[in-house]
């Protein structure tokens, strides 16, 4: 999900990626053991002959194992990070051939949702049915640098050749048996992890269902329970109180159940997930059996409810007994209408059979041998629809439907629907903010724009502060653009310099102490050493010029071309700032776009650097500083990609300089040697020389300035004879024509520099209450 790869000790990213999960397990040679509550009986690594480059780790646990410890092991040891989404896929375990058109839509949607969100996928792990199909789809993942976590959870006694897996940390070369054994199946070779649940049985499927449901519930952590979810969201986005912007490993994760075909065990799985664990389910209609049963039941239930609602409109008051009787009639009616689908689910008939006599004979035989413990599948289906209708989502994959649905969108929308309807106490804005947080977790800006916040007015009411910081840390530039396009206030987001310091601390192995003078520390310890000693930190952080002589700044602004002119913003004087604001580090005058631009370049967030450069007030200075820093990166890391970024920013500076020179050549020439306090009192020429920006220096505007300097600011229209004569007769030099504007601007700059130094020393000695440098 997120950022550029680390390149050096200074500019590395994701150094806080290790999660603080206290699990006493390392490799086998270390002698450490699994936590006792995990009840690990064996563990190791599997290699497959069908996929020799692929290795899958596995553990074998008892059915009484602690799901909490197993979840922590999954996140801390096997994956290394908390997932943003878990997709649990269940369905038919028998051989299943999906029609080509349906398979194409299913493959496209599953790959897209897994790759874009970084989701985990959980299946039964066997090389048959829907599990085999999912493994084959994941194998086609085109981005090998971002593997998809595919976790198989199976019953130990149902794995073919499970005896070979009874090892302690060894590598097992797994081979499929030559023939099939009833009650057993081989492992699917594209899974990345396996969890085998040992319930003491052999060749009896379904022993893992209860544990798998509990594990998924533990991962979900009651995500759709209002109190738990609210606390989690608040904890996830309480960034300013910690040095890391990442969510904790123990935070709840949204889980969705994806159902493809399926039989009686699938109905039980759906019921347990939806009713007991509040996990939304998505059914692929048209794939058969369980999916078609739920699809038809849902449709009939909706049709009958609409009829009752139409009847109720004519009556003001409805007796409670009438409602109970109506629900009973509806239930009996649905049972009768779903009779054929229920028989298919229980295995009474083949789905293609149409002979009524055969159906009745086979049903009678089945009823005699049916176990008394077999549940009433209609009751399970009806309870799901009647009590958790909003948690059920149907995707129509019928071959007769000309439109192929976007399965990834339906899966994500199912989670959004469950979020918005599971807690009625939430306001509409609160629900949208939580949904926006989910879209941010999944890195799906299309979901945010098209399905969450459709009304422009909603942007005005949603607090985006913490979400913006999350997007910055995760380098989610599309979300940052989205927030800025809707007038997200950077001033409100960066209320003090500590937020900016936290961004720098995320990328440092040995973070600096920013408890005091945080912005000053950033400039003196990070920015100035990278740019050079000619960068004046005091000038960059001082705003006294704006207060002592605002008219001069106003004139300066209008002396530049429109492409370089700073944007006019309202500024606050010290009288506007309370004592508490001064103490806690409030920065009402900080140029946040400039600070975020510098952070983006230093942290090697190139797309972000371009974004904030486009918002900067002095684009030539910003571009030249980026050129300087990226060239230093390139020399230190010997990476040509940094050189490419440096050239890109230098070209931007050249383009603006050329336009400036065409608009007003004299003003442009003066601007090249004008000192810019906001950028450390440097000039464009200083930065170009330091960055060895040859293209910039070679432009006509710079060459004209250098010629003027070479000629001693003598007007170049003066004949060479007069100049030679003035060297012989010094007194004649006073009669030569000079470039007065350049001479005056340089003299004025030198004078202002001297006055500034005197003012700094005087004010620092006289009073600590005067606002010279930011105090943090």
TORTILUM-664629 format. One line per 8 residues: number of its first residue (from 1); for each residue z, y, x of C-alpha. Coordinates in pm, 1 decimal. Example, Ala and Ser with C-alpha at 12.3 -4.5 7.8 and 13.67 -1.06 7.14 Angstrom:
2
1	780.0:-450.0:1230.0; 714.0:-106.0:1367.0
end
This chain:
776
1	0.0:0.0:0.0; -0.1:273.1:236.3; -46.8:434.4:567.8; -230.2:432.3:896.5; -129.7:177.0:1158.0; 122.8:275.4:1427.1; -27.6:398.0:1755.2; 256.4:508.8:1980.5
9	629.8:533.0:2012.9; 613.6:898.2:1916.8; 367.0:885.1:1630.7; 434.5:540.7:1483.0; 466.7:473.9:1114.4; 667.9:232.2:908.1; 937.1:183.5:1174.0; 1194.5:145.6:897.3
17	1004.2:-140.6:741.5; 1275.0:-395.7:820.0; 1482.6:-458.2:514.6; 1857.1:-485.7:528.4; 1888.0:-830.4:375.1; 2178.9:-1019.7:524.2; 2046.4:-1373.2:538.9; 2180.8:-1589.2:822.9
25	1850.4:-1756.9:910.2; 1610.5:-1727.8:1197.6; 1381.4:-1986.6:1354.3; 1486.3:-2347.4:1397.0; 1545.4:-2324.5:1772.0; 1813.5:-2059.7:1720.3; 2039.9:-2310.0:1550.3; 2108.8:-2085.0:1252.5
33	2119.2:-2244.8:908.3; 2017.6:-2140.9:560.9; 2291.6:-1997.0:340.7; 2476.6:-2278.8:170.7; 2408.0:-2147.5:-184.8; 2032.7:-2196.7:-123.9; 2089.2:-2575.8:-109.9; 1796.8:-2624.9:131.7
41	1724.3:-2995.3:191.0; 1414.5:-2955.5:408.8; 1182.9:-2682.6:534.6; 883.5:-2632.6:761.6; 519.1:-2527.9:778.7; 220.6:-2697.1:614.7; -133.5:-2705.3:749.8; -428.1:-2823.7:541.2
49	-746.1:-2998.4:657.4; -946.9:-2801.2:398.4; -823.0:-2470.6:542.7; -730.1:-2528.1:907.9; -671.1:-2160.6:988.5; -417.9:-2131.3:707.7; -49.4:-2219.8:732.2; 199.3:-2216.8:447.7
57	576.5:-2216.0:488.8; 787.5:-2420.3:248.3; 1146.2:-2492.1:151.9; 1286.3:-2775.4:-59.4; 1590.2:-2680.3:-262.4; 1807.0:-2839.0:-527.4; 1769.1:-2726.4:-886.5; 2122.2:-2581.4:-862.7
65	2023.0:-2344.4:-580.3; 2122.9:-1979.0:-608.4; 1820.2:-1785.8:-732.7; 1966.8:-1466.4:-587.4; 1972.6:-1609.5:-235.9; 1625.3:-1755.7:-277.9; 1496.0:-1417.4:-394.3; 1651.6:-1244.0:-93.1
73	1497.9:-1504.5:135.3; 1155.0:-1450.3:-21.6; 1173.8:-1074.1:27.0; 1359.7:-1056.8:357.7; 1222.6:-1349.0:557.3; 895.5:-1463.3:407.6; 738.0:-1138.0:290.2; 921.3:-863.9:477.2
81	905.5:-617.0:189.8; 977.4:-583.9:-177.7; 669.3:-633.2:-398.6; 563.2:-364.8:-643.4; 462.9:-623.2:-903.5; 490.7:-999.3:-964.0; 224.6:-1184.4:-1165.4; 341.0:-1524.5:-1283.3
89	40.8:-1736.1:-1382.2; 91.2:-2036.2:-1606.3; -144.2:-2261.0:-1798.7; -305.9:-2600.1:-1810.9; -231.0:-2843.1:-1528.4; -525.0:-3067.7:-1614.2; -876.6:-3020.4:-1484.8; -1013.0:-2703.4:-1639.8
97	-1362.4:-2560.5:-1614.3; -1385.0:-2196.7:-1716.6; -1718.2:-2071.8:-1842.4; -1909.1:-1868.2:-1580.7; -1887.3:-1538.2:-1765.9; -1516.2:-1574.0:-1828.6; -1458.6:-1688.5:-1471.6; -1636.7:-1378.2:-1338.2
105	-1415.2:-1142.8:-1540.4; -1099.3:-1336.2:-1450.4; -1180.9:-1343.8:-1077.2; -1266.6:-973.8:-1063.8; -956.6:-866.4:-1254.8; -710.1:-1088.2:-1067.3; -837.0:-986.5:-724.1; -838.4:-618.1:-814.2
113	-484.8:-608.4:-951.3; -349.3:-810.2:-657.7; -523.5:-603.9:-390.4; -458.4:-259.1:-535.5; -92.6:-312.4:-624.5; 14.4:-550.4:-346.6; 140.8:-791.8:-611.0; 288.3:-1136.1:-555.9
121	127.6:-1417.1:-754.4; 337.9:-1718.0:-858.8; 187.4:-2045.7:-980.7; 281.3:-2415.3:-997.9; 122.2:-2470.1:-655.2; -73.9:-2786.5:-742.6; -442.9:-2846.1:-668.0; -542.6:-2887.6:-1030.6
129	-600.6:-2686.6:-1344.5; -544.1:-2313.4:-1343.1; -342.3:-2338.4:-1018.2; -647.1:-2467.9:-833.0; -864.8:-2196.9:-986.1; -626.3:-1920.5:-878.0; -613.6:-2056.8:-522.9; -991.8:-2060.6:-500.5
137	-1007.4:-1702.1:-628.1; -750.5:-1577.4:-375.1; -947.6:-1747.2:-96.1; -1235.1:-1508.1:-169.7; -1019.5:-1202.9:-91.4; -1256.7:-984.3:116.7; -977.4:-790.4:290.3; -819.1:-1034.7:535.7
145	-606.6:-757.0:684.9; -412.9:-741.7:357.6; -342.9:-1101.0:255.3; -232.3:-1173.0:-99.6; 102.7:-1347.3:-137.2; 40.0:-1663.7:-341.9; 362.6:-1857.6:-401.0; 370.9:-2207.9:-545.7
153	683.4:-2343.2:-720.3; 662.6:-2715.9:-794.0; 880.2:-3017.7:-867.2; 952.0:-3207.8:-544.5; 899.8:-3553.5:-693.2; 559.1:-3456.5:-835.6; 400.9:-3359.4:-501.2; 168.1:-3621.4:-358.8
161	298.2:-3757.2:-27.0; 618.1:-3556.3:-65.0; 788.2:-3795.1:180.1; 591.0:-3636.6:466.6; 747.3:-3300.7:382.2; 1103.2:-3421.4:440.2; 1132.9:-3239.4:775.9; 1356.6:-2979.1:935.9
169	1139.9:-2694.7:1063.8; 843.1:-2903.9:1175.8; 472.9:-2848.8:1118.4; 332.6:-3096.5:868.6; -37.9:-3180.7:861.6; -74.6:-3236.1:490.2; -350.1:-3459.2:358.1; -438.7:-3545.2:3.0
177	-404.1:-3910.5:-101.5; -721.9:-4112.3:-137.4; -648.9:-4185.3:-501.8; -460.2:-4010.5:-781.7; -115.9:-4127.1:-886.2; 10.1:-4062.7:-1235.9; 281.1:-3799.0:-1239.8; 182.7:-3655.4:-900.6
185	-68.0:-3400.7:-771.0; -167.3:-3267.5:-425.2; -85.4:-2916.4:-308.2; -336.3:-2632.7:-340.8; -437.4:-2533.4:17.9; -472.6:-2154.9:-32.5; -109.8:-2085.4:-127.5; 87.0:-1891.1:132.3
193	436.6:-2017.0:41.6; 583.4:-2314.9:-142.8; 921.5:-2368.3:-307.2; 989.9:-2730.4:-404.6; 1264.0:-2789.1:-662.1; 1431.9:-3127.7:-618.6; 1581.1:-3236.2:-951.1; 1625.9:-3598.8:-840.4
201	1328.8:-3728.7:-1039.6; 989.6:-3857.0:-937.3; 658.3:-3824.9:-1118.7; 807.1:-3616.0:-1397.6; 648.8:-3273.4:-1437.1; 844.6:-2971.4:-1559.6; 1152.0:-3000.3:-1339.3; 1082.1:-2659.5:-1186.6
209	1034.8:-2464.8:-1511.3; 1398.6:-2361.4:-1555.4; 1443.1:-2259.3:-1190.8; 1114.5:-2070.1:-1186.6; 1213.9:-1876.7:-1498.7; 1551.1:-1791.1:-1344.1; 1389.0:-1679.5:-1018.3; 1142.2:-1456.2:-1200.7
217	1428.9:-1314.3:-1403.9; 1621.4:-1245.5:-1080.6; 1319.6:-1068.6:-931.1; 1272.1:-870.8:-1251.3; 1641.1:-779.4:-1248.6; 1631.1:-684.0:-1614.5; 1355.8:-433.3:-1540.5; 1288.0:-375.9:-1909.2
225	1655.8:-347.9:-1999.4; 1721.4:23.1:-2045.0; 2044.4:60.4:-1848.3; 1932.4:-146.8:-1552.4; 1592.1:10.3:-1532.8; 1725.3:363.1:-1552.3; 1971.5:304.7:-1272.3; 1699.6:145.6:-1062.8
233	1454.4:429.4:-1108.5; 1718.1:685.5:-1019.8; 1814.2:488.7:-711.0; 1453.7:443.2:-602.1; 1372.9:810.6:-612.7; 1698.7:952.6:-482.0; 1526.7:1021.7:-156.5; 1698.2:1329.7:-28.8
241	2028.3:1147.8:14.3; 1892.0:888.4:257.7; 1673.2:879.9:565.6; 1433.2:629.6:409.0; 1205.8:690.5:114.0; 1150.9:320.4:44.4; 1310.2:136.7:-247.7; 1583.4:-115.3:-174.1
249	1495.6:-488.9:-160.0; 1743.4:-557.6:-438.3; 1577.7:-314.3:-680.6; 1420.5:-466.5:-994.2; 1050.1:-550.3:-982.9; 824.6:-556.9:-1292.1; 713.4:-912.0:-1372.0; 429.0:-1006.7:-1606.2
257	333.4:-1353.2:-1730.5; -41.1:-1428.9:-1728.8; -132.7:-1725.7:-1949.6; -460.2:-1916.6:-1912.7; -519.4:-2209.7:-2153.3; -199.8:-2420.2:-2132.1; -21.0:-2692.7:-2321.6; 326.2:-2757.8:-2466.8
265	511.7:-2674.4:-2144.4; 326.2:-2342.1:-2136.2; 457.2:-2257.7:-2485.9; 810.9:-2323.5:-2362.4; 748.5:-2108.7:-2055.3; 617.6:-1819.1:-2265.3; 912.1:-1837.2:-2504.1; 1165.8:-1836.3:-2224.4
273	995.6:-1548.2:-2043.9; 938.9:-1325.3:-2346.8; 1241.6:-1392.2:-2567.2; 1511.2:-1475.6:-2315.0; 1404.6:-1275.8:-2008.4; 1219.0:-979.4:-2165.0; 907.1:-1035.7:-1952.8; 576.3:-928.2:-2111.0
281	299.4:-1186.6:-2143.6; -79.0:-1152.7:-2133.6; -295.4:-1421.9:-2297.7; -661.1:-1482.7:-2216.2; -809.5:-1560.3:-2555.9; -1097.4:-1803.5:-2545.9; -956.4:-2019.1:-2267.3; -816.3:-2272.8:-2514.9
289	-498.1:-2434.9:-2648.6; -185.7:-2221.3:-2587.7; -377.0:-1893.9:-2549.8; -580.5:-1952.8:-2863.1; -266.0:-2053.5:-3054.5; -85.3:-1729.7:-2967.7; -400.4:-1524.7:-3023.5; -457.7:-1662.8:-3373.7
297	-87.5:-1645.1:-3464.2; -69.0:-1283.7:-3348.5; -379.5:-1188.5:-3547.0; -260.7:-1357.8:-3867.4; 84.6:-1205.8:-3834.0; -63.4:-856.9:-3795.2; -293.9:-902.4:-4096.6; -10.0:-1015.7:-4323.1
305	223.4:-740.8:-4203.2; -40.3:-479.1:-4280.1; -73.2:-614.9:-4636.2; 302.6:-593.8:-4685.4; 310.7:-239.0:-4546.9; 38.5:-138.5:-4793.5; 244.6:-285.0:-5080.0; 563.2:-115.2:-4959.6
313	404.7:229.3:-4972.4; 402.6:207.0:-5351.4; 775.6:131.7:-5367.6; 1051.1:369.5:-5265.5; 1326.6:111.6:-5226.7; 1286.2:-255.6:-5136.3; 1559.9:-507.3:-5199.8; 1684.7:-693.5:-4892.6
321	1649.4:-1029.8:-5066.7; 1283.8:-952.3:-5133.3; 1229.8:-889.7:-4760.9; 1397.4:-1217.2:-4667.5; 1188.8:-1408.0:-4919.9; 874.4:-1235.9:-4797.0; 946.4:-1327.1:-4433.6; 1008.3:-1686.5:-4536.6
329	676.8:-1701.6:-4721.5; 498.0:-1544.4:-4425.5; 649.1:-1799.0:-4191.7; 545.4:-2094.2:-4408.3; 198.1:-1949.6:-4453.2; 151.0:-1909.7:-4079.3; 273.2:-2263.2:-4013.7; 11.6:-2398.1:-4251.0
337	-266.5:-2183.0:-4107.7; -183.3:-2286.0:-3749.9; -150.4:-2657.2:-3819.3; -463.8:-2756.1:-3629.1; -378.6:-2543.7:-3324.3; -26.4:-2688.0:-3315.8; -164.1:-3041.6:-3317.5; -385.7:-2959.7:-3022.0
345	-90.9:-2817.0:-2833.4; 123.5:-3126.8:-2886.6; -161.4:-3349.8:-2763.9; -226.7:-3509.4:-3100.8; -603.5:-3453.1:-3076.4; -867.1:-3352.0:-2833.1; -978.3:-2992.0:-2868.8; -1335.1:-3099.6:-2936.0
353	-1247.2:-3351.9:-3206.6; -1346.0:-3269.2:-3563.9; -1292.9:-3595.6:-3746.9; -1012.5:-3548.5:-3999.2; -938.9:-3920.0:-4039.4; -897.8:-3959.8:-3663.2; -667.4:-3658.1:-3660.2; -440.6:-3801.3:-3926.5
361	-425.2:-4149.4:-3771.6; -347.8:-4011.6:-3425.8; -88.7:-3769.5:-3564.0; 90.2:-4053.9:-3743.4; 101.9:-4255.1:-3421.8; 226.7:-3956.9:-3226.8; 503.4:-3883.9:-3478.2; 645.9:-4235.3:-3434.4
369	663.4:-4210.1:-3055.9; 755.1:-3841.7:-3029.9; 1085.1:-3773.1:-2864.0; 1357.9:-3630.1:-3079.0; 1414.2:-3364.4:-2811.1; 1061.7:-3220.2:-2841.0; 1090.0:-2860.6:-2968.0; 922.8:-2718.0:-3273.7
377	642.3:-2526.7:-3105.2; 570.7:-2319.6:-3412.4; 929.8:-2190.1:-3409.8; 889.1:-2087.5:-3045.7; 562.4:-1907.3:-3115.6; 691.7:-1738.2:-3430.5; 1008.1:-1612.5:-3259.1; 799.5:-1453.9:-2981.2
385	577.1:-1272.4:-3228.6; 846.4:-1176.3:-3478.9; 1104.9:-1044.6:-3230.1; 898.8:-935.0:-2927.3; 558.8:-843.6:-3063.0; 517.1:-548.8:-2824.5; 565.3:-784.3:-2529.0; 257.2:-988.0:-2625.2
393	-88.2:-874.9:-2514.8; -416.0:-1049.0:-2597.8; -732.2:-1021.5:-2383.9; -1045.4:-1131.1:-2561.9; -1258.5:-1336.4:-2324.3; -1466.5:-1487.8:-2598.1; -1817.2:-1566.4:-2476.5; -1959.7:-1396.6:-2787.1
401	-1800.5:-1065.1:-2691.9; -2067.2:-862.1:-2505.6; -1811.5:-649.5:-2318.9; -1623.5:-794.5:-2022.2; -1265.2:-662.9:-2030.2; -1088.8:-518.4:-1726.5; -813.7:-775.2:-1685.7; -633.5:-568.1:-1421.7
409	-600.4:-275.9:-1663.3; -470.1:-498.1:-1942.9; -208.0:-650.7:-1712.6; -82.3:-309.8:-1600.9; -96.3:-169.5:-1953.7; 114.0:-462.1:-2074.2; 389.2:-352.7:-1835.6; 354.9:10.0:-1942.4
417	379.9:-89.5:-2309.4; 692.2:-293.5:-2242.6; 841.3:0.4:-2054.2; 778.6:251.9:-2332.7; 892.5:30.5:-2620.0; 1191.8:-148.9:-2472.7; 1424.4:152.8:-2488.4; 1406.4:378.5:-2793.6
425	1675.9:608.4:-2655.7; 1431.1:748.6:-2398.7; 1237.0:1063.2:-2474.3; 860.8:1058.8:-2448.3; 870.4:1259.7:-2124.9; 1129.2:1025.6:-1969.6; 916.8:724.6:-2055.4; 605.5:884.7:-1912.0
433	790.5:968.8:-1591.3; 901.8:606.8:-1551.8; 547.7:489.6:-1620.0; 418.5:738.2:-1364.1; 663.5:589.2:-1115.0; 519.6:244.4:-1188.1; 163.8:369.1:-1134.5; 279.5:517.0:-803.7
441	432.9:182.7:-705.4; 100.8:11.5:-785.2; -102.7:287.5:-617.3; -320.3:315.4:-927.5; -399.5:680.2:-986.5; -653.6:581.3:-1254.3; -369.0:438.3:-1462.4; -176.1:764.6:-1428.4
449	-470.5:984.2:-1530.0; -626.7:776.1:-1804.3; -340.1:587.3:-1966.1; -9.1:762.5:-1897.2; -50.9:1138.7:-1903.7; -346.3:1223.0:-2123.9; -207.2:1554.6:-2246.8; -221.4:1836.0:-1990.7
457	96.3:1988.6:-2134.6; 296.6:1681.7:-2031.4; 253.1:1779.0:-1666.6; 450.5:2095.9:-1729.5; 754.8:1901.6:-1851.9; 770.4:1613.5:-1602.5; 980.2:1656.2:-1288.3; 747.9:1543.0:-1008.2
465	973.2:1632.4:-715.0; 1086.9:1287.1:-605.4; 757.7:1123.4:-701.0; 570.9:1370.1:-479.8; 798.1:1284.9:-186.1; 737.3:915.4:-242.9; 362.3:971.7:-244.9; 387.5:1169.9:79.2
473	585.3:899.1:257.9; 346.6:627.9:137.9; 34.4:829.8:222.1; -93.2:804.3:-135.8; -330.2:1097.1:-111.0; -491.8:1050.6:-452.0; -153.6:1092.3:-620.2; -77.4:1397.9:-407.9
481	-409.0:1552.0:-513.4; -332.4:1467.0:-875.0; 8.0:1635.8:-858.8; -127.3:1944.3:-683.6; -418.9:1971.5:-924.9; -165.4:2001.4:-1203.8; 22.4:2287.0:-1035.6; 302.4:2082.6:-884.1
489	531.8:2344.2:-727.1; 587.5:2273.2:-357.2; 858.9:2536.7:-353.3; 1059.8:2339.4:-607.3; 997.3:2012.5:-421.7; 1105.4:2140.8:-80.7; 1414.1:2327.4:-187.0; 1558.1:2303.9:162.7
497	1449.3:2199.4:508.4; 1628.5:1865.0:491.6; 1350.5:1719.2:277.3; 1102.6:1806.6:551.3; 1336.4:1663.0:814.0; 1353.0:1335.6:621.4; 974.9:1305.4:645.3; 992.0:1334.3:1023.3
505	1285.3:1093.1:1045.6; 1088.5:818.8:869.7; 851.3:804.8:1167.4; 1103.6:822.4:1451.9; 1270.1:523.3:1613.2; 1550.2:748.5:1736.2; 1578.7:1019.2:1469.5; 1709.2:1356.8:1567.0
513	2023.6:1501.5:1419.0; 1905.5:1746.8:1154.9; 2245.0:1826.1:1006.2; 2214.9:2187.2:1127.0; 1918.3:2409.0:1207.3; 1688.2:2133.0:1082.7; 1365.0:2334.1:1076.7; 1447.1:2493.9:1411.4
521	1513.9:2148.3:1556.3; 1180.4:2019.9:1429.4; 995.9:2308.0:1596.2; 1183.1:2299.8:1927.3; 1205.6:1922.0:1970.7; 878.7:1803.8:1818.4; 618.4:2072.2:1751.0; 648.5:2302.9:2052.8
529	642.9:2020.9:2316.2; 321.7:1890.7:2159.8; 140.7:2224.5:2130.0; 263.2:2387.9:2451.0; 508.1:2643.8:2584.6; 283.2:2930.0:2474.8; 380.5:2846.6:2115.4; 661.9:3086.8:2022.0
537	907.2:2907.1:1791.8; 1101.9:3224.8:1717.5; 789.6:3401.3:1596.3; 680.0:3101.4:1389.3; 1011.6:3090.8:1203.6; 1073.9:3463.4:1180.1; 973.3:3658.8:869.1; 1109.2:3999.5:974.9
545	759.4:4144.9:1000.3; 711.7:4088.1:628.8; 1024.8:4285.6:551.8; 1016.8:4561.2:812.4; 650.5:4652.4:777.6; 483.0:4485.2:480.3; 211.1:4752.1:476.1; 84.5:4644.2:816.8
553	58.2:4288.5:701.2; -129.1:4402.3:393.1; -376.0:4590.3:612.3; -409.9:4294.4:842.8; -498.2:4072.4:551.7; -775.1:4300.4:440.8; -904.3:4327.9:796.4; -1010.0:3965.3:790.7
561	-1290.0:3799.1:604.1; -1223.3:3627.6:273.4; -1249.8:3279.5:423.6; -953.1:3348.6:655.9; -750.1:3583.9:438.7; -409.3:3442.2:341.6; -335.3:3381.6:-20.8; -98.3:3632.3:-179.2
569	231.5:3475.5:-278.0; 547.4:3628.2:-412.4; 813.9:3646.7:-142.5; 1186.0:3697.4:-174.1; 1402.6:3924.8:29.9; 1741.6:3828.7:163.1; 1906.0:4002.5:-128.8; 1748.2:3743.2:-356.3
577	1920.7:3463.4:-169.2; 2279.7:3373.2:-252.9; 2533.3:3282.3:14.0; 2528.4:2919.5:-94.2; 2150.3:2907.6:-52.9; 2176.8:3037.9:302.0; 2437.0:2775.6:387.9; 2259.8:2475.0:238.3
585	1928.8:2554.8:404.1; 1719.6:2692.2:117.8; 1376.8:2810.7:235.8; 1235.6:3052.2:-14.4; 989.9:3194.6:237.5; 879.8:2879.2:418.4; 504.6:2820.7:425.7; 522.6:2466.3:291.1
593	150.3:2399.8:315.6; 163.3:2484.7:685.8; 468.6:2266.1:745.7; 315.4:1970.2:563.3; -8.2:2018.8:755.9; 176.0:2001.1:1088.4; 371.2:1694.2:973.2; 50.3:1523.4:858.7
601	-116.1:1575.8:1196.4; 187.3:1462.8:1395.3; 237.3:1158.8:1170.9; -136.0:1076.9:1195.6; -198.7:1113.2:821.9; -556.9:1231.8:865.5; -658.1:1255.5:501.3; -337.2:1442.1:421.4
609	-399.2:1674.0:716.4; -739.8:1765.6:574.3; -588.6:1821.9:231.3; -315.8:2058.1:350.7; -555.2:2225.5:594.9; -768.6:2320.2:295.1; -460.1:2490.6:148.9; -355.0:2665.2:471.9
617	-355.8:3043.0:499.4; -514.5:3066.9:846.0; -758.9:2780.1:858.0; -897.5:2850.1:1205.7; -551.6:2841.8:1364.2; -464.7:2524.1:1175.6; -792.3:2354.2:1270.7; -754.6:2442.8:1640.5
625	-395.4:2316.9:1647.9; -511.2:1989.7:1491.2; -787.0:1970.7:1753.4; -529.4:2021.0:2029.4; -287.8:1758.0:1895.8; -554.3:1494.7:1825.0; -700.9:1534.3:2173.9; -355.5:1476.8:2318.8
633	-331.2:1166.4:2101.6; -667.3:1049.6:2233.2; -565.5:1094.5:2597.6; -227.7:929.7:2556.8; -344.4:636.5:2345.0; -700.5:606.5:2478.8; -822.0:578.3:2120.9; -1162.9:721.5:2035.9
641	-1072.3:759.5:1667.2; -840.9:1045.0:1761.0; -1129.2:1214.5:1944.1; -1336.0:1185.2:1628.3; -1062.6:1356.8:1426.1; -1035.0:1631.7:1689.0; -1409.5:1693.2:1672.0; -1393.0:1704.2:1292.5
649	-1132.3:1980.7:1292.4; -1309.2:2171.4:1569.5; -1627.8:2167.3:1360.8; -1432.3:2309.9:1068.3; -1303.3:2592.2:1288.1; -1656.9:2659.6:1415.9; -1803.5:2674.9:1065.4; -1546.5:2928.5:946.1
657	-1580.9:3136.5:1263.8; -1958.1:3156.5:1220.9; -1925.5:3267.1:858.9; -1663.6:3522.1:957.6; -1886.9:3660.4:1234.9; -2183.3:3687.6:1000.2; -1972.5:3876.4:746.5; -1811.3:4122.9:991.2
665	-1876.9:4077.7:1361.7; -1640.6:4350.0:1485.9; -1344.4:4232.4:1277.3; -1412.9:3873.7:1379.7; -1413.6:3964.2:1748.8; -1079.8:4139.6:1711.8; -935.4:3846.2:1516.6; -1008.6:3605.1:1802.2
673	-748.7:3776.0:2024.2; -506.5:3881.3:1752.0; -164.2:3716.1:1780.2; -57.7:3525.6:1470.0; 322.4:3514.6:1426.3; 315.7:3238.1:1163.8; 145.6:3011.2:1417.8; 374.7:3082.1:1709.9
681	226.6:3417.1:1816.0; -81.0:3244.9:1956.7; -439.4:3362.2:1937.6; -744.8:3163.6:1845.7; -863.3:3199.3:2204.0; -532.2:3062.7:2336.8; -560.6:2755.9:2114.6; -928.4:2699.4:2192.5
689	-864.0:2706.0:2567.3; -558.9:2478.4:2538.1; -755.4:2233.6:2322.7; -1063.2:2251.5:2546.3; -1262.1:2332.6:2232.1; -1594.8:2389.7:2404.2; -1796.1:2413.4:2082.5; -1565.9:2687.3:1954.8
697	-1572.9:2879.3:2281.3; -1951.5:2853.6:2295.4; -1998.2:3035.7:1962.6; -2155.2:3379.3:1971.7; -1839.9:3549.6:1841.1; -1629.7:3422.0:2131.1; -1903.3:3486.9:2386.5; -1935.2:3848.3:2269.1
705	-1561.9:3890.7:2318.0; -1573.0:3734.1:2665.2; -1864.4:3959.8:2759.9; -1663.2:4262.3:2648.4; -1370.9:4147.5:2859.3; -1601.8:4084.7:3156.1; -1746.4:4434.0:3122.9; -1396.4:4581.7:3103.4
713	-1455.3:4670.3:2736.4; -1744.4:4896.9:2838.8; -2004.4:4919.5:2567.7; -2275.0:4673.2:2665.1; -2542.2:4923.7:2565.1; -2444.2:5127.4:2874.2; -2707.3:5099.8:3145.8; -2627.9:4904.2:3461.9
721	-2703.8:5209.4:3674.6; -2423.5:5408.0:3514.0; -2180.5:5121.4:3563.3; -2273.9:5086.4:3933.0; -2244.8:5463.0:3977.8; -1897.0:5462.2:3820.3; -1783.5:5204.7:4075.2; -1884.6:5442.5:4351.4
729	-1757.8:5754.1:4174.6; -1437.5:5648.8:3997.6; -1409.0:5977.4:3811.6; -1738.0:5899.1:3629.9; -1583.2:5593.5:3456.7; -1419.5:5831.2:3209.7; -1764.3:5930.0:3082.0; -1873.1:5572.5:3004.0
737	-1887.4:5440.6:2646.3; -1607.9:5190.4:2564.8; -1548.9:4950.0:2279.9; -1264.1:5160.7:2142.7; -1165.7:4927.6:1860.0; -1107.3:4634.7:2096.5; -913.0:4851.1:2340.9; -695.9:4994.0:2064.4
745	-629.9:4651.0:1908.3; -528.6:4501.9:2245.6; -307.0:4799.5:2332.0; -151.0:4777.2:1989.4; -87.6:4403.9:2027.2; 79.6:4453.7:2366.8; 291.4:4734.3:2226.6; 396.0:4524.1:1925.4
753	484.0:4232.1:2151.0; 710.7:4452.3:2361.5; 872.9:4603.6:2052.6; 926.6:4259.7:1902.2; 1106.7:4132.8:2212.7; 1331.2:4440.8:2214.5; 1400.5:4403.8:1841.0; 1489.6:4035.2:1881.1
761	1738.3:4097.0:2160.3; 1896.2:4396.1:1983.7; 1938.2:4226.1:1646.7; 2071.1:3903.7:1797.4; 2338.3:4103.5:1978.0; 2440.8:4333.9:1695.9; 2478.5:4115.7:1390.1; 2457.6:3751.1:1287.2
769	2405.9:3854.4:926.6; 2057.0:3991.2:980.9; 1788.2:3743.9:896.5; 1591.5:3696.6:1220.0; 1542.9:3319.9:1235.2; 1598.1:3062.7:961.9; 1953.5:2932.7:969.2; 2000.8:2569.5:868.0
end
